[in-house]
Amino acid sequence: VAAVRRVLRAAAAARDPRVAARDVALLGLYADWALRASEPLGLDLDDVECDADGRPVAVWIRGKGRVERERFSLPSA
């Protein structure tokens, strides 16, 4: 857990806030759901489900060997 926190802090410290947000989001997907590297990297904006205010609430990911995409809810933070 301590190692994951250090990696997340390092990612959040990127100079460009867009890069930091992307990196923290990807690391969260890997750590929270133990996804394979290719699964989050294959996401498109169409795979992100947003609420009425435009906030992301879930992502749809096609896992290894699966035909259908699976919905993964995002934490509110």
All heavy atoms as a GROMACS GRO file, in nm:
protein
  587
    1VAL      N    1   0.083  -0.119   0.000
    1VAL     CA    2   0.000   0.000   0.000
    1VAL      C    3   0.088   0.125   0.000
    1VAL      O    4   0.059   0.220  -0.072
    1VAL     CB    5  -0.097  -0.001   0.120
    1VAL    CG1    6  -0.172   0.128   0.130
    1VAL    CG2    7  -0.192  -0.118   0.110
    2ALA      N    8   0.194   0.124   0.078
    2ALA     CA    9   0.282   0.240   0.085
    2ALA      C   10   0.347   0.266  -0.051
    2ALA      O   11   0.360   0.382  -0.092
    2ALA     CB   12   0.388   0.221   0.192
    3ALA      N   13   0.384   0.161  -0.120
    3ALA     CA   14   0.447   0.177  -0.251
    3ALA      C   15   0.348   0.237  -0.352
    3ALA      O   16   0.385   0.324  -0.431
    3ALA     CB   17   0.500   0.043  -0.301
    4VAL      N   18   0.224   0.193  -0.347
    4VAL     CA   19   0.122   0.247  -0.438
    4VAL      C   20   0.101   0.394  -0.410
    4VAL      O   21   0.090   0.476  -0.502
    4VAL     CB   22  -0.010   0.168  -0.426
    4VAL    CG1   23  -0.123   0.236  -0.503
    4VAL    CG2   24   0.008   0.025  -0.475
    5ARG      N   25   0.096   0.430  -0.283
    5ARG     CA   26   0.080   0.572  -0.248
    5ARG      C   27   0.196   0.657  -0.299
    5ARG      O   28   0.175   0.768  -0.348
    5ARG     CB   29   0.067   0.587  -0.096
    5ARG     CG   30  -0.066   0.542  -0.045
    5ARG     CD   31  -0.080   0.570   0.103
    5ARG     NE   32  -0.209   0.522   0.148
    5ARG     CZ   33  -0.228   0.458   0.261
    5ARG    NH1   34  -0.128   0.436   0.344
    5ARG    NH2   35  -0.348   0.417   0.294
    6ARG      N   36   0.318   0.604  -0.290
    6ARG     CA   37   0.435   0.679  -0.340
    6ARG      C   38   0.425   0.699  -0.491
    6ARG      O   39   0.454   0.807  -0.543
    6ARG     CB   40   0.564   0.608  -0.303
    6ARG     CG   41   0.604   0.624  -0.158
    6ARG     CD   42   0.747   0.580  -0.132
    6ARG     NE   43   0.772   0.441  -0.169
    6ARG     CZ   44   0.754   0.336  -0.088
    6ARG    NH1   45   0.708   0.353   0.034
    6ARG    NH2   46   0.782   0.215  -0.130
    7VAL      N   47   0.384   0.596  -0.561
    7VAL     CA   48   0.371   0.605  -0.708
    7VAL      C   49   0.262   0.706  -0.743
    7VAL      O   50   0.279   0.788  -0.834
    7VAL     CB   51   0.342   0.467  -0.769
    7VAL    CG1   52   0.306   0.478  -0.916
    7VAL    CG2   53   0.462   0.375  -0.751
    8LEU      N   54   0.149   0.703  -0.673
    8LEU     CA   55   0.041   0.799  -0.699
    8LEU      C   56   0.085   0.942  -0.671
    8LEU      O   57   0.053   1.033  -0.747
    8LEU     CB   58  -0.082   0.765  -0.616
    8LEU     CG   59  -0.163   0.644  -0.664
    8LEU    CD1   60  -0.267   0.604  -0.561
    8LEU    CD2   61  -0.227   0.672  -0.798
    9ARG      N   62   0.160   0.963  -0.563
    9ARG     CA   63   0.211   1.098  -0.533
    9ARG      C   64   0.305   1.146  -0.642
    9ARG      O   65   0.301   1.262  -0.684
    9ARG     CB   66   0.280   1.101  -0.397
    9ARG     CG   67   0.186   1.118  -0.281
    9ARG     CD   68   0.258   1.158  -0.153
    9ARG     NE   69   0.359   1.062  -0.112
    9ARG     CZ   70   0.337   0.957  -0.033
    9ARG    NH1   71   0.216   0.934   0.014
    9ARG    NH2   72   0.435   0.875  -0.001
   10ALA      N   73   0.392   1.056  -0.689
   10ALA     CA   74   0.486   1.093  -0.795
   10ALA      C   75   0.410   1.128  -0.923
   10ALA      O   76   0.443   1.225  -0.991
   10ALA     CB   77   0.584   0.979  -0.820
   11ALA      N   78   0.308   1.052  -0.956
   11ALA     CA   79   0.229   1.080  -1.077
   11ALA      C   80   0.156   1.213  -1.064
   11ALA      O   81   0.148   1.290  -1.160
   11ALA     CB   82   0.129   0.967  -1.101
   12ALA      N   83   0.104   1.241  -0.947
   12ALA     CA   84   0.029   1.366  -0.925
   12ALA      C   85   0.120   1.488  -0.929
   12ALA      O   86   0.071   1.600  -0.947
   12ALA     CB   87  -0.043   1.360  -0.791
   13ALA      N   88   0.249   1.468  -0.916
   13ALA     CA   89   0.343   1.580  -0.912
   13ALA      C   90   0.392   1.622  -1.052
   13ALA      O   91   0.477   1.710  -1.063
   13ALA     CB   92   0.463   1.544  -0.824
   14ALA      N   93   0.337   1.564  -1.156
   14ALA     CA   94   0.378   1.603  -1.292
   14ALA      C   95   0.354   1.751  -1.314
   14ALA      O   96   0.260   1.808  -1.261
   14ALA     CB   97   0.301   1.522  -1.396
   15ARG      N   98   0.440   1.814  -1.391
   15ARG     CA   99   0.429   1.958  -1.415
   15ARG      C  100   0.300   1.996  -1.485
   15ARG      O  101   0.237   2.096  -1.452
   15ARG     CB  102   0.547   2.007  -1.500
   15ARG     CG  103   0.671   2.030  -1.419
   15ARG     CD  104   0.772   2.103  -1.501
   15ARG     NE  105   0.885   2.015  -1.524
   15ARG     CZ  106   0.988   2.043  -1.597
   15ARG    NH1  107   0.994   2.157  -1.660
   15ARG    NH2  108   1.086   1.960  -1.612
   16ASP      N  109   0.262   1.919  -1.582
   16ASP     CA  110   0.139   1.947  -1.658
   16ASP      C  111   0.022   1.882  -1.584
   16ASP      O  112   0.018   1.760  -1.567
   16ASP     CB  113   0.152   1.890  -1.799
   16ASP     CG  114   0.034   1.923  -1.888
   16ASP    OD1  115  -0.076   1.952  -1.837
   16ASP    OD2  116   0.053   1.920  -2.011
   17PRO      N  117  -0.076   1.961  -1.538
   17PRO     CA  118  -0.186   1.903  -1.462
   17PRO      C  119  -0.269   1.801  -1.542
   17PRO      O  120  -0.326   1.709  -1.485
   17PRO     CB  121  -0.271   2.023  -1.422
   17PRO     CG  122  -0.222   2.138  -1.501
   17PRO     CD  123  -0.086   2.105  -1.551
   18ARG      N  124  -0.271   1.816  -1.674
   18ARG     CA  125  -0.343   1.717  -1.755
   18ARG      C  126  -0.273   1.582  -1.753
   18ARG      O  127  -0.338   1.478  -1.745
   18ARG     CB  128  -0.358   1.768  -1.898
   18ARG     CG  129  -0.444   1.893  -1.909
   18ARG     CD  130  -0.442   1.952  -2.046
   18ARG     NE  131  -0.303   1.987  -2.077
   18ARG     CZ  132  -0.260   2.020  -2.196
   18ARG    NH1  133  -0.342   2.025  -2.298
   18ARG    NH2  134  -0.134   2.052  -2.216
   19VAL      N  135  -0.140   1.586  -1.760
   19VAL     CA  136  -0.062   1.462  -1.754
   19VAL      C  137  -0.078   1.399  -1.616
   19VAL      O  138  -0.095   1.278  -1.603
   19VAL     CB  139   0.087   1.490  -1.785
   19VAL    CG1  140   0.173   1.369  -1.757
   19VAL    CG2  141   0.101   1.535  -1.930
   20ALA      N  142  -0.074   1.480  -1.512
   20ALA     CA  143  -0.091   1.429  -1.375
   20ALA      C  144  -0.227   1.363  -1.359
   20ALA      O  145  -0.237   1.252  -1.305
   20ALA     CB  146  -0.073   1.542  -1.274
   21ALA      N  147  -0.332   1.427  -1.408
   21ALA     CA  148  -0.467   1.371  -1.396
   21ALA      C  149  -0.478   1.239  -1.472
   21ALA      O  150  -0.535   1.142  -1.422
   21ALA     CB  151  -0.570   1.471  -1.447
   22ARG      N  152  -0.422   1.235  -1.592
   22ARG     CA  153  -0.425   1.111  -1.671
   22ARG      C  154  -0.351   0.999  -1.600
   22ARG      O  155  -0.402   0.888  -1.586
   22ARG     CB  156  -0.362   1.136  -1.808
   22ARG     CG  157  -0.358   1.009  -1.894
   22ARG     CD  158  -0.249   1.011  -1.998
   22ARG     NE  159  -0.118   1.022  -1.935
   22ARG     CZ  160  -0.010   1.066  -1.999
   22ARG    NH1  161  -0.018   1.106  -2.124
   22ARG    NH2  162   0.106   1.072  -1.937
   23ASP      N  163  -0.231   1.029  -1.552
   23ASP     CA  164  -0.150   0.926  -1.488
   23ASP      C  165  -0.213   0.874  -1.360
   23ASP      O  166  -0.214   0.754  -1.334
   23ASP     CB  167  -0.009   0.979  -1.461
   23ASP     CG  168   0.070   1.003  -1.588
   23ASP    OD1  169   0.024   0.961  -1.697
   23ASP    OD2  170   0.178   1.064  -1.580
   24VAL      N  171  -0.266   0.964  -1.279
   24VAL     CA  172  -0.332   0.922  -1.155
   24VAL      C  173  -0.456   0.838  -1.188
   24VAL      O  174  -0.482   0.737  -1.122
   24VAL     CB  175  -0.368   1.045  -1.068
   24VAL    CG1  176  -0.460   1.006  -0.953
   24VAL    CG2  177  -0.241   1.109  -1.015
   25ALA      N  178  -0.532   0.876  -1.290
   25ALA     CA  179  -0.650   0.799  -1.329
   25ALA      C  180  -0.612   0.659  -1.376
   25ALA      O  181  -0.674   0.560  -1.335
   25ALA     CB  182  -0.727   0.873  -1.438
   26LEU      N  183  -0.509   0.649  -1.459
   26LEU     CA  184  -0.465   0.517  -1.506
   26LEU      C  185  -0.414   0.431  -1.391
   26LEU      O  186  -0.448   0.313  -1.380
   26LEU     CB  187  -0.356   0.531  -1.612
   26LEU     CG  188  -0.404   0.572  -1.750
   26LEU    CD1  189  -0.286   0.600  -1.842
   26LEU    CD2  190  -0.492   0.464  -1.810
   27LEU      N  191  -0.335   0.490  -1.304
   27LEU     CA  192  -0.284   0.414  -1.189
   27LEU      C  193  -0.398   0.368  -1.098
   27LEU      O  194  -0.395   0.258  -1.043
   27LEU     CB  195  -0.182   0.496  -1.111
   27LEU     CG  196  -0.049   0.517  -1.183
   27LEU    CD1  197   0.034   0.623  -1.112
   27LEU    CD2  198   0.027   0.385  -1.192
   28GLY      N  199  -0.499   0.453  -1.084
   28GLY     CA  200  -0.615   0.414  -1.004
   28GLY      C  201  -0.688   0.295  -1.065
   28GLY      O  202  -0.730   0.204  -0.994
   29LEU      N  203  -0.702   0.294  -1.197
   29LEU     CA  204  -0.766   0.181  -1.263
   29LEU      C  205  -0.686   0.053  -1.243
   29LEU      O  206  -0.742  -0.054  -1.216
   29LEU     CB  207  -0.782   0.208  -1.413
   29LEU     CG  208  -0.885   0.313  -1.451
   29LEU    CD1  209  -0.878   0.343  -1.600
   29LEU    CD2  210  -1.025   0.269  -1.412
   30TYR      N  211  -0.554   0.064  -1.253
   30TYR     CA  212  -0.469  -0.054  -1.233
   30TYR      C  213  -0.477  -0.102  -1.088
   30TYR      O  214  -0.495  -0.220  -1.062
   30TYR     CB  215  -0.323  -0.024  -1.266
   30TYR     CG  216  -0.297   0.004  -1.412
   30TYR    CD1  217  -0.221   0.113  -1.451
   30TYR    CD2  218  -0.347  -0.078  -1.511
   30TYR    CE1  219  -0.196   0.140  -1.584
   30TYR    CE2  220  -0.322  -0.053  -1.645
   30TYR     CZ  221  -0.246   0.056  -1.680
   30TYR     OH  222  -0.221   0.081  -1.812
   31ALA      N  223  -0.464  -0.012  -0.993
   31ALA     CA  224  -0.458  -0.050  -0.852
   31ALA      C  225  -0.595  -0.094  -0.799
   31ALA      O  226  -0.604  -0.193  -0.726
   31ALA     CB  227  -0.405   0.066  -0.769
   32ASP      N  228  -0.700  -0.023  -0.832
   32ASP     CA  229  -0.833  -0.052  -0.778
   32ASP      C  230  -0.895  -0.179  -0.837
   32ASP      O  231  -0.964  -0.252  -0.767
   32ASP     CB  232  -0.928   0.065  -0.799
   32ASP     CG  233  -0.890   0.187  -0.719
   32ASP    OD1  234  -0.811   0.174  -0.624
   32ASP    OD2  235  -0.938   0.296  -0.754
   33TRP      N  236  -0.872  -0.204  -0.964
   33TRP     CA  237  -0.939  -0.316  -1.029
   33TRP      C  238  -0.844  -0.422  -1.083
   33TRP      O  239  -0.887  -0.517  -1.146
   33TRP     CB  240  -1.028  -0.267  -1.142
   33TRP     CG  241  -1.142  -0.185  -1.093
   33TRP    CD1  242  -1.224  -0.213  -0.987
   33TRP    CD2  243  -1.188  -0.063  -1.146
   33TRP    NE1  244  -1.317  -0.115  -0.972
   33TRP    CE2  245  -1.298  -0.021  -1.068
   33TRP    CE3  246  -1.147   0.017  -1.252
   33TRP    CZ2  247  -1.368   0.095  -1.093
   33TRP    CZ3  248  -1.217   0.132  -1.277
   33TRP    CH2  249  -1.325   0.171  -1.198
   34ALA      N  250  -0.714  -0.404  -1.063
   34ALA     CA  251  -0.613  -0.500  -1.110
   34ALA      C  252  -0.630  -0.530  -1.258
   34ALA      O  253  -0.625  -0.645  -1.302
   34ALA     CB  254  -0.618  -0.628  -1.026
   35LEU      N  255  -0.649  -0.425  -1.336
   35LEU     CA  256  -0.666  -0.441  -1.481
   35LEU      C  257  -0.532  -0.467  -1.547
   35LEU      O  258  -0.426  -0.428  -1.497
   35LEU     CB  259  -0.730  -0.316  -1.540
   35LEU     CG  260  -0.870  -0.283  -1.490
   35LEU    CD1  261  -0.916  -0.152  -1.552
   35LEU    CD2  262  -0.967  -0.394  -1.518
   36ARG      N  263  -0.536  -0.532  -1.662
   36ARG     CA  264  -0.416  -0.550  -1.743
   36ARG      C  265  -0.382  -0.416  -1.809
   36ARG      O  266  -0.471  -0.334  -1.831
   36ARG     CB  267  -0.441  -0.656  -1.848
   36ARG     CG  268  -0.460  -0.794  -1.791
   36ARG     CD  269  -0.502  -0.890  -1.902
   36ARG     NE  270  -0.512  -1.024  -1.851
   36ARG     CZ  271  -0.618  -1.073  -1.788
   36ARG    NH1  272  -0.723  -0.996  -1.770
   36ARG    NH2  273  -0.620  -1.197  -1.745
   37ALA      N  274  -0.256  -0.400  -1.845
   37ALA     CA  275  -0.211  -0.272  -1.902
   37ALA      C  276  -0.290  -0.233  -2.026
   37ALA      O  277  -0.325  -0.116  -2.043
   37ALA     CB  278  -0.063  -0.279  -1.934
   38SER      N  279  -0.323  -0.327  -2.111
   38SER     CA  280  -0.390  -0.294  -2.236
   38SER      C  281  -0.535  -0.252  -2.218
   38SER      O  282  -0.591  -0.184  -2.303
   38SER     CB  283  -0.384  -0.414  -2.332
   38SER     OG  284  -0.454  -0.524  -2.276
   39GLU      N  285  -0.598  -0.293  -2.107
   39GLU     CA  286  -0.741  -0.264  -2.090
   39GLU      C  287  -0.769  -0.114  -2.074
   39GLU      O  288  -0.845  -0.058  -2.152
   39GLU     CB  289  -0.797  -0.348  -1.976
   39GLU     CG  290  -0.798  -0.496  -2.011
   39GLU     CD  291  -0.819  -0.588  -1.894
   39GLU    OE1  292  -0.808  -0.543  -1.778
   39GLU    OE2  293  -0.849  -0.706  -1.918
   40PRO      N  294  -0.708  -0.045  -1.978
   40PRO     CA  295  -0.733   0.100  -1.970
   40PRO      C  296  -0.672   0.178  -2.086
   40PRO      O  297  -0.725   0.279  -2.127
   40PRO     CB  298  -0.668   0.142  -1.838
   40PRO     CG  299  -0.637   0.018  -1.765
   40PRO     CD  300  -0.634  -0.092  -1.864
   41LEU      N  301  -0.560   0.130  -2.139
   41LEU     CA  302  -0.495   0.202  -2.248
   41LEU      C  303  -0.577   0.198  -2.376
   41LEU      O  304  -0.560   0.283  -2.463
   41LEU     CB  305  -0.354   0.147  -2.272
   41LEU     CG  306  -0.256   0.170  -2.158
   41LEU    CD1  307  -0.122   0.107  -2.189
   41LEU    CD2  308  -0.240   0.318  -2.128
   42GLY      N  309  -0.668   0.104  -2.387
   42GLY     CA  310  -0.753   0.095  -2.504
   42GLY      C  311  -0.881   0.175  -2.493
   42GLY      O  312  -0.965   0.170  -2.582
   43LEU      N  313  -0.897   0.250  -2.386
   43LEU     CA  314  -1.020   0.328  -2.366
   43LEU      C  315  -1.028   0.447  -2.461
   43LEU      O  316  -0.928   0.510  -2.492
   43LEU     CB  317  -1.028   0.380  -2.223
   43LEU     CG  318  -1.051   0.278  -2.113
   43LEU    CD1  319  -1.040   0.345  -1.977
   43LEU    CD2  320  -1.186   0.213  -2.130
   44ASP      N  321  -1.150   0.476  -2.504
   44ASP     CA  322  -1.180   0.597  -2.580
   44ASP      C  323  -1.276   0.682  -2.496
   44ASP      O  324  -1.334   0.633  -2.399
   44ASP     CB  325  -1.248   0.563  -2.712
   44ASP     CG  326  -1.156   0.494  -2.810
   44ASP    OD1  327  -1.037   0.530  -2.815
   44ASP    OD2  328  -1.203   0.403  -2.880
   45LEU      N  329  -1.297   0.805  -2.535
   45LEU     CA  330  -1.392   0.889  -2.462
   45LEU      C  331  -1.532   0.828  -2.462
   45LEU      O  332  -1.608   0.846  -2.366
   45LEU     CB  333  -1.395   1.029  -2.520
   45LEU     CG  334  -1.272   1.115  -2.490
   45LEU    CD1  335  -1.283   1.249  -2.562
   45LEU    CD2  336  -1.255   1.135  -2.342
   46ASP      N  337  -1.566   0.754  -2.566
   46ASP     CA  338  -1.697   0.689  -2.572
   46ASP      C  339  -1.713   0.581  -2.466
   46ASP      O  340  -1.824   0.539  -2.436
   46ASP     CB  341  -1.720   0.627  -2.710
   46ASP     CG  342  -1.735   0.731  -2.819
   46ASP    OD1  343  -1.770   0.847  -2.785
   46ASP    OD2  344  -1.714   0.698  -2.936
   47ASP      N  345  -1.602   0.533  -2.408
   47ASP     CA  346  -1.606   0.429  -2.306
   47ASP      C  347  -1.626   0.487  -2.166
   47ASP      O  348  -1.638   0.412  -2.069
   47ASP     CB  349  -1.476   0.349  -2.307
   47ASP     CG  350  -1.453   0.278  -2.439
   47ASP    OD1  351  -1.552   0.230  -2.498
   47ASP    OD2  352  -1.338   0.270  -2.483
   48VAL      N  353  -1.629   0.619  -2.155
   48VAL     CA  354  -1.647   0.685  -2.025
   48VAL      C  355  -1.792   0.728  -2.012
   48VAL      O  356  -1.845   0.799  -2.097
   48VAL     CB  357  -1.553   0.808  -2.012
   48VAL    CG1  358  -1.574   0.876  -1.878
   48VAL    CG2  359  -1.408   0.766  -2.029
   49GLU      N  360  -1.856   0.682  -1.906
   49GLU     CA  361  -1.996   0.718  -1.879
   49GLU      C  362  -1.998   0.836  -1.783
   49GLU      O  363  -1.932   0.832  -1.678
   49GLU     CB  364  -2.065   0.597  -1.816
   49GLU     CG  365  -2.209   0.618  -1.783
   49GLU     CD  366  -2.268   0.495  -1.717
   49GLU    OE1  367  -2.233   0.381  -1.757
   49GLU    OE2  368  -2.348   0.512  -1.624
   50CYS      N  369  -2.070   0.940  -1.819
   50CYS     CA  370  -2.076   1.061  -1.736
   50CYS      C  371  -2.218   1.082  -1.683
   50CYS      O  372  -2.315   1.038  -1.743
   50CYS     CB  373  -2.033   1.183  -1.817
   50CYS     SG  374  -1.862   1.176  -1.870
   51ASP      N  375  -2.226   1.155  -1.571
   51ASP     CA  376  -2.358   1.189  -1.516
   51ASP      C  377  -2.410   1.314  -1.586
   51ASP      O  378  -2.348   1.365  -1.680
   51ASP     CB  379  -2.352   1.206  -1.364
   51ASP     CG  380  -2.267   1.322  -1.318
   51ASP    OD1  381  -2.225   1.406  -1.402
   51ASP    OD2  382  -2.241   1.332  -1.197
   52ALA      N  383  -2.523   1.365  -1.540
   52ALA     CA  384  -2.587   1.481  -1.604
   52ALA      C  385  -2.499   1.606  -1.598
   52ALA      O  386  -2.512   1.694  -1.682
   52ALA     CB  387  -2.722   1.509  -1.538
   53ASP      N  388  -2.409   1.613  -1.499
   53ASP     CA  389  -2.320   1.728  -1.486
   53ASP      C  390  -2.189   1.711  -1.563
   53ASP      O  391  -2.102   1.797  -1.557
   53ASP     CB  392  -2.288   1.752  -1.338
   53ASP     CG  393  -2.411   1.792  -1.259
   53ASP    OD1  394  -2.497   1.863  -1.316
   53ASP    OD2  395  -2.421   1.752  -1.141
   54GLY      N  396  -2.174   1.599  -1.633
   54GLY     CA  397  -2.054   1.576  -1.711
   54GLY      C  398  -1.940   1.512  -1.634
   54GLY      O  399  -1.830   1.497  -1.688
   55ARG      N  400  -1.964   1.473  -1.510
   55ARG     CA  401  -1.860   1.407  -1.430
   55ARG      C  402  -1.854   1.259  -1.465
   55ARG      O  403  -1.958   1.193  -1.473
   55ARG     CB  404  -1.887   1.424  -1.281
   55ARG     CG  405  -1.867   1.566  -1.233
   55ARG     CD  406  -1.891   1.573  -1.084
   55ARG     NE  407  -2.031   1.537  -1.057
   55ARG     CZ  408  -2.116   1.615  -0.994
   55ARG    NH1  409  -2.078   1.730  -0.945
   55ARG    NH2  410  -2.241   1.576  -0.976
   56PRO      N  411  -1.734   1.203  -1.483
   56PRO     CA  412  -1.723   1.060  -1.512
   56PRO      C  413  -1.769   0.977  -1.392
   56PRO      O  414  -1.731   1.004  -1.278
   56PRO     CB  415  -1.574   1.038  -1.538
   56PRO     CG  416  -1.509   1.170  -1.530
   56PRO     CD  417  -1.605   1.271  -1.482
   57VAL      N  418  -1.854   0.878  -1.417
   57VAL     CA  419  -1.905   0.792  -1.310
   57VAL      C  420  -1.869   0.645  -1.333
   57VAL      O  421  -1.873   0.566  -1.240
   57VAL     CB  422  -2.057   0.806  -1.293
   57VAL    CG1  423  -2.093   0.945  -1.241
   57VAL    CG2  424  -2.130   0.775  -1.420
   58ALA      N  425  -1.832   0.610  -1.456
   58ALA     CA  426  -1.798   0.471  -1.486
   58ALA      C  427  -1.719   0.464  -1.617
   58ALA      O  428  -1.722   0.558  -1.697
   58ALA     CB  429  -1.923   0.384  -1.497
   59VAL      N  430  -1.650   0.354  -1.634
   59VAL     CA  431  -1.584   0.324  -1.762
   59VAL      C  432  -1.628   0.184  -1.805
   59VAL      O  433  -1.658   0.098  -1.722
   59VAL     CB  434  -1.430   0.332  -1.754
   59VAL    CG1  435  -1.383   0.474  -1.734
   59VAL    CG2  436  -1.376   0.242  -1.646
   60TRP      N  437  -1.634   0.165  -1.934
   60TRP     CA  438  -1.672   0.036  -1.991
   60TRP      C  439  -1.547  -0.026  -2.053
   60TRP      O  440  -1.487   0.032  -2.144
   60TRP     CB  441  -1.781   0.055  -2.095
   60TRP     CG  442  -1.911   0.094  -2.034
   60TRP    CD1  443  -1.951   0.220  -2.000
   60TRP    CD2  444  -2.016   0.007  -1.996
   60TRP    NE1  445  -2.076   0.217  -1.943
   60TRP    CE2  446  -2.118   0.086  -1.940
   60TRP    CE3  447  -2.035  -0.130  -2.003
   60TRP    CZ2  448  -2.237   0.032  -1.892
   60TRP    CZ3  449  -2.153  -0.185  -1.956
   60TRP    CH2  450  -2.252  -0.103  -1.902
   61ILE      N  451  -1.508  -0.142  -2.002
   61ILE     CA  452  -1.382  -0.206  -2.042
   61ILE      C  453  -1.410  -0.347  -2.092
   61ILE      O  454  -1.487  -0.421  -2.031
   61ILE     CB  455  -1.283  -0.209  -1.924
   61ILE    CG1  456  -1.244  -0.067  -1.886
   61ILE    CG2  457  -1.160  -0.292  -1.958
   61ILE    CD1  458  -1.156  -0.056  -1.765
   62ARG      N  459  -1.346  -0.382  -2.201
   62ARG     CA  460  -1.354  -0.518  -2.253
   62ARG      C  461  -1.230  -0.592  -2.203
   62ARG      O  462  -1.118  -0.564  -2.241
   62ARG     CB  463  -1.356  -0.519  -2.406
   62ARG     CG  464  -1.369  -0.660  -2.462
   62ARG     CD  465  -1.395  -0.659  -2.611
   62ARG     NE  466  -1.521  -0.587  -2.632
   62ARG     CZ  467  -1.539  -0.497  -2.728
   62ARG    NH1  468  -1.445  -0.467  -2.810
   62ARG    NH2  469  -1.655  -0.436  -2.741
   63GLY      N  470  -1.252  -0.688  -2.116
   63GLY     CA  471  -1.143  -0.765  -2.059
   63GLY      C  472  -1.090  -0.870  -2.155
   63GLY      O  473  -1.150  -0.899  -2.258
   64LYS      N  474  -0.978  -0.925  -2.118
   64LYS     CA  475  -0.912  -1.027  -2.201
   64LYS      C  476  -1.007  -1.145  -2.225
   64LYS      O  477  -1.064  -1.201  -2.132
   64LYS     CB  478  -0.786  -1.075  -2.131
   64LYS     CG  479  -0.708  -1.175  -2.211
   64LYS     CD  480  -0.582  -1.213  -2.139
   64LYS     CE  481  -0.503  -1.315  -2.220
   64LYS     NZ  482  -0.382  -1.354  -2.151
   65GLY      N  483  -1.023  -1.180  -2.351
   65GLY     CA  484  -1.105  -1.293  -2.388
   65GLY      C  485  -1.255  -1.268  -2.379
   65GLY      O  486  -1.334  -1.360  -2.397
   66ARG      N  487  -1.296  -1.146  -2.354
   66ARG     CA  488  -1.438  -1.115  -2.340
   66ARG      C  489  -1.491  -1.051  -2.468
   66ARG      O  490  -1.421  -0.976  -2.535
   66ARG     CB  491  -1.461  -1.020  -2.224
   66ARG     CG  492  -1.410  -1.074  -2.094
   66ARG     CD  493  -1.517  -1.072  -1.991
   66ARG     NE  494  -1.472  -1.141  -1.872
   66ARG     CZ  495  -1.475  -1.090  -1.753
   66ARG    NH1  496  -1.520  -0.968  -1.734
   66ARG    NH2  497  -1.437  -1.161  -1.650
   67VAL      N  498  -1.616  -1.078  -2.497
   67VAL     CA  499  -1.682  -1.019  -2.613
   67VAL      C  500  -1.750  -0.889  -2.573
   67VAL      O  501  -1.742  -0.789  -2.643
   67VAL     CB  502  -1.784  -1.117  -2.674
   67VAL    CG1  503  -1.858  -1.053  -2.788
   67VAL    CG2  504  -1.714  -1.244  -2.718
   68GLU      N  505  -1.816  -0.892  -2.458
   68GLU     CA  506  -1.890  -0.775  -2.410
   68GLU      C  507  -1.804  -0.690  -2.317
   68GLU      O  508  -1.717  -0.742  -2.246
   68GLU     CB  509  -2.015  -0.820  -2.334
   68GLU     CG  510  -2.115  -0.895  -2.419
   68GLU     CD  511  -2.178  -0.808  -2.526
   68GLU    OE1  512  -2.205  -0.689  -2.498
   68GLU    OE2  513  -2.198  -0.859  -2.638
   69ARG      N  514  -1.832  -0.560  -2.317
   69ARG     CA  515  -1.763  -0.469  -2.224
   69ARG      C  516  -1.828  -0.480  -2.086
   69ARG      O  517  -1.945  -0.511  -2.075
   69ARG     CB  518  -1.770  -0.326  -2.273
   69ARG     CG  519  -1.695  -0.306  -2.404
   69ARG     CD  520  -1.698  -0.163  -2.450
   69ARG     NE  521  -1.835  -0.115  -2.462
   69ARG     CZ  522  -1.868   0.013  -2.455
   69ARG    NH1  523  -1.776   0.105  -2.437
   69ARG    NH2  524  -1.992   0.051  -2.468
   70GLU      N  525  -1.748  -0.454  -1.983
   70GLU     CA  526  -1.795  -0.460  -1.845
   70GLU      C  527  -1.789  -0.320  -1.784
   70GLU      O  528  -1.692  -0.246  -1.806
   70GLU     CB  529  -1.707  -0.556  -1.765
   70GLU     CG  530  -1.751  -0.582  -1.626
   70GLU     CD  531  -1.665  -0.687  -1.558
   70GLU    OE1  532  -1.581  -0.750  -1.626
   70GLU    OE2  533  -1.681  -0.704  -1.437
   71ARG      N  534  -1.890  -0.284  -1.707
   71ARG     CA  535  -1.896  -0.152  -1.646
   71ARG      C  536  -1.820  -0.152  -1.513
   71ARG      O  537  -1.843  -0.235  -1.427
   71ARG     CB  538  -2.042  -0.112  -1.620
   71ARG     CG  539  -2.057   0.028  -1.568
   71ARG     CD  540  -2.206   0.058  -1.546
   71ARG     NE  541  -2.230   0.197  -1.515
   71ARG     CZ  542  -2.233   0.247  -1.392
   71ARG    NH1  543  -2.214   0.167  -1.289
   71ARG    NH2  544  -2.254   0.375  -1.373
   72PHE      N  545  -1.731  -0.055  -1.497
   72PHE     CA  546  -1.656  -0.034  -1.374
   72PHE      C  547  -1.693   0.105  -1.319
   72PHE      O  548  -1.664   0.205  -1.383
   72PHE     CB  549  -1.505  -0.040  -1.399
   72PHE     CG  550  -1.454  -0.179  -1.427
   72PHE    CD1  551  -1.456  -0.231  -1.555
   72PHE    CD2  552  -1.404  -0.257  -1.324
   72PHE    CE1  553  -1.410  -0.358  -1.581
   72PHE    CE2  554  -1.357  -0.384  -1.349
   72PHE     CZ  555  -1.360  -0.435  -1.479
   73SER      N  556  -1.756   0.108  -1.204
   73SER     CA  557  -1.793   0.236  -1.141
   73SER      C  558  -1.668   0.306  -1.089
   73SER      O  559  -1.579   0.243  -1.034
   73SER     CB  560  -1.889   0.212  -1.025
   73SER     OG  561  -2.008   0.156  -1.072
   74LEU      N  562  -1.666   0.438  -1.106
   74LEU     CA  563  -1.555   0.518  -1.056
   74LEU      C  564  -1.588   0.573  -0.919
   74LEU      O  565  -1.704   0.607  -0.891
   74LEU     CB  566  -1.526   0.633  -1.153
   74LEU     CG  567  -1.486   0.593  -1.294
   74LEU    CD1  568  -1.480   0.715  -1.383
   74LEU    CD2  569  -1.353   0.520  -1.292
   75PRO      N  570  -1.488   0.585  -0.831
   75PRO     CA  571  -1.514   0.647  -0.700
   75PRO      C  572  -1.550   0.794  -0.718
   75PRO      O  573  -1.508   0.859  -0.815
   75PRO     CB  574  -1.382   0.631  -0.625
   75PRO     CG  575  -1.280   0.604  -0.729
   75PRO     CD  576  -1.350   0.546  -0.847
   76SER      N  577  -1.627   0.847  -0.626
   76SER     CA  578  -1.673   0.986  -0.639
   76SER      C  579  -1.560   1.086  -0.638
   76SER      O  580  -1.568   1.191  -0.699
   76SER     CB  581  -1.772   1.019  -0.527
   76SER     OG  582  -1.711   1.001  -0.402
   77ALA      N  583  -1.452   1.055  -0.571
   77ALA     CA  584  -1.336   1.147  -0.567
   77ALA      C  585  -1.274   1.158  -0.704
   77ALA      O  586  -1.218   1.256  -0.742
   77ALA     CB  587  -1.234   1.098  -0.468
   0.00000   0.00000   0.00000
